[in-house]
């Protein structure tokens, strides 16, 4: 799949879980200049199956690290593999209807 992310932030607004792999909490904490324990207390929660950590969301379901206008990932350089792999490694139904890199510009204009 030929895909070049435009960093529109739309995928980061989609409700869902962002699972952290081994070592990712430490990498993100370091990028934020925090101790790992402080990072996990503030920005993660235990997965329902209790087999790892998830990033917490804003109340609207968007990623806690999506901020600003235009939107920007606060942890771009240390973001989890799950985020880096989208949409090549995984995707959700109709992702291509909200992704600026996948949606023809004419369709985006009509929806706005």
C-alpha positions, -999 to +999 in steps of 0.1 A: +000+000+000+014+034-010+006+057+018+021+089+031+006+102+064-004+139+063-007+140+101-043+153+100-049+136+134-082+120+123-070+085+132-060+098+166-096+110+172-111+076+165-123+058+196-104+026+205-075+012+224-038+020+220-019-009+234+017-004+246+043-030+239+072-039+262+095-009+265+071+017+250+061+031+284+097+037+292+104+053+258+074+076+260+082+086+296+118+094+285+105+115+256+083+134+280+110+139+305+091+119+331+098+089+354+082+058+340+061+053+371+047+089+368+040+083+331+021+051+337+001+066+366-009+096+346-013+084+310-020+046+311-045+021+324-045-016+327-059-036+298-092-054+305-074-088+302-047-074+326-019-083+301-005-049+295-011-012+294-033+011+273-030+048+267-058+067+283-081+088+261-096+122+264-134+121+273-143+124+236-123+092+228-093+110+212-057+103+221-045+120+252-014+131+232-032+147+203-031+184+208-031+218+191-044+233+159-034+220+135-034+187+154+000+173+165+012+142+183+029+153+215+050+120+214+056+118+177+092+106+180+082+080+207+047+070+197+036+034+201+041+009+173+004+005+170+002+042+160+032+040+137+017+009+119-016+026+110-029+020+083-003-005+069-003-029+099-039-025+110-070-003+103-106+000+113-137-001+091-141+031+070-107+045+081-102+057+046-133+080+048-117+102+075-080+099+067-068+130+048-041+109+030-066+083+018-096+105+010-096+125-023-095+163-015-128+169-033-146+145-009-130+161+022-142+196+010-178+183+005-178+168+040-166+200+057 
